[in-house]
Amino acid sequence: MRAVLSLGSNLGDRRAHLAAGLSVLGQHVPVRAVSPVYETAPVGGPSQSPYLNCIAFADVDDATTALQAAHAAETTRGRLRSMRWGPRTLDVDVISVDNLVRDDADLTLPHPRAHERAFVLVPWLDLDPDADLPGHGPVWRLVRELDGTGVRRVVA
């Protein structure tokens, strides 16, 4: 099964947090591809610094495995869950796992706000121009319908 994982950081050395997060993910699940990095304006929450974001594709046995890998990556970078949509060293969200639909206390698939978030959809589109967000349609169409200001590709 292919998991689509969104990584973001806006505290400290943002690039180092993303790189370390990808490394930890790779210790738990095979990471098959990683998008270019984007700098993005924060969405919701308090006033805060811009994020660096990317998307990773990983092979997983099930959605729970993807969630456990995401939590392991966050923990290694000192992620604190003290404020909803607040600043963070590393945030790893499970966006989708194949075409699974799931809604329980641990995980909702697809991610309930992914279709509204350019910082998820734009890097995902870079990785897979034919991507589809279950229940919402082609990612290219979703990107076209969003305001993409505040999302810019970072040149390495």
C-alpha positions in Angstrom: 0.0 0.0 0.0 1.2 3.5 -0.7 1.0 6.1 2.0 1.2 9.8 1.3 2.9 11.6 4.2 3.1 15.4 4.7 6.1 16.7 6.6 6.3 20.3 7.9 8.6 22.3 10.2 8.8 25.9 11.3 11.0 25.9 14.4 14.8 25.7 14.6 16.7 24.3 11.6 13.7 23.4 9.5 15.6 21.6 6.8 17.4 19.5 9.4 14.1 18.6 11.0 12.6 17.5 7.6 15.8 15.5 6.7 15.8 13.8 10.1 12.1 13.1 9.9 12.5 11.4 6.5 15.4 9.4 7.9 13.3 8.1 10.8 10.4 7.3 8.5 12.8 5.3 6.4 13.8 3.2 9.5 10.1 2.2 9.9 8.8 2.0 6.3 10.4 2.1 2.9 10.3 5.7 1.6 9.9 5.6 -2.1 9.9 9.2 -3.2 10.1 12.7 -1.7 8.9 15.9 -3.2 10.8 19.2 -3.6 10.6 21.3 -0.5 8.3 24.3 -0.3 8.2 27.3 2.0 4.7 28.0 3.0 2.7 30.5 5.0 1.3 29.1 8.3 -2.4 28.1 8.1 -4.5 28.7 11.3 -3.3 29.0 14.8 -1.2 31.8 16.3 1.1 34.1 14.5 4.2 32.1 13.6 7.1 31.7 11.2 6.8 30.1 7.7 7.0 26.4 7.3 9.1 24.2 5.1 7.0 21.3 3.7 7.4 18.3 1.6 5.5 15.1 0.7 6.9 11.5 1.0 5.5 8.3 -0.5 6.1 5.2 1.6 5.2 1.6 1.3 3.2 0.3 4.3 1.4 -2.8 5.3 -1.5 -0.8 6.7 -2.6 2.6 7.8 -1.6 2.0 11.4 2.0 1.3 10.4 2.0 4.7 8.5 0.7 6.5 11.6 3.2 4.8 13.9 6.1 5.8 11.6 4.8 9.4 11.5 4.7 9.6 15.3 8.2 8.1 15.6 9.6 10.8 13.3 7.8 13.5 15.3 9.0 12.2 18.6 12.7 12.1 17.6 12.5 15.8 16.7 10.9 16.8 20.0 7.4 17.4 18.7 5.2 18.8 21.5 1.4 18.8 21.1 0.7 21.7 23.4 -1.2 24.0 20.9 -3.4 23.1 18.0 -1.9 24.4 14.7 1.0 26.0 16.7 4.6 26.1 15.8 6.4 22.8 15.7 9.8 21.2 15.0 8.2 18.5 12.9 4.7 17.6 11.9 4.1 14.4 10.0 0.5 13.8 8.8 -0.8 10.7 7.1 -2.7 12.2 4.1 -3.9 9.0 2.5 -3.1 5.3 2.3 -4.2 3.9 -1.1 -8.0 4.4 -1.3 -8.7 3.6 2.3 -11.5 5.5 4.1 -11.2 5.5 7.8 -12.6 7.6 10.6 -11.7 6.6 14.2 -10.2 8.1 17.2 -6.6 7.4 16.0 -6.7 8.3 12.3 -9.0 9.8 9.7 -8.3 8.9 6.0 -8.0 10.7 3.8 -6.8 13.5 6.0 -9.9 15.6 6.6 -8.4 19.0 5.6 -5.9 17.9 2.9 -8.2 19.0 0.1 -8.0 22.6 1.5 -4.2 22.8 2.0 -1.9 24.0 -0.8 1.1 23.1 1.3 0.0 19.4 1.0 -1.4 19.4 -2.5 1.3 21.4 -4.4 4.2 19.2 -3.4 2.1 16.1 -3.9 1.3 17.2 -7.4 5.1 17.6 -8.0 5.6 13.9 -7.1 2.6 12.5 -8.9 0.8 14.6 -11.6 -1.9 11.9 -11.7 -2.6 11.8 -8.0 -6.1 11.5 -6.7 -7.3 12.4 -3.2 -10.0 9.8 -2.3 -13.4 11.4 -2.1 -12.2 14.7 -3.5 -10.8 14.0 -7.0 -7.7 14.8 -8.9 -5.0 16.7 -7.0 -4.3 18.9 -10.0 -7.9 20.1 -9.9 -7.8 20.7 -6.2 -4.6 22.8 -6.6 -6.2 24.9 -9.3 -9.2 25.7 -7.0 -6.9 26.9 -4.1 -5.2 30.1 -3.4 -1.5 29.2 -3.9 -0.1 32.5 -2.6 2.2 31.8 0.3 3.5 28.5 -1.3 6.8 28.7 -3.1 9.3 26.0 -4.1 12.6 26.3 -2.3 15.7 26.0 -4.6 18.3 23.8 -3.0 
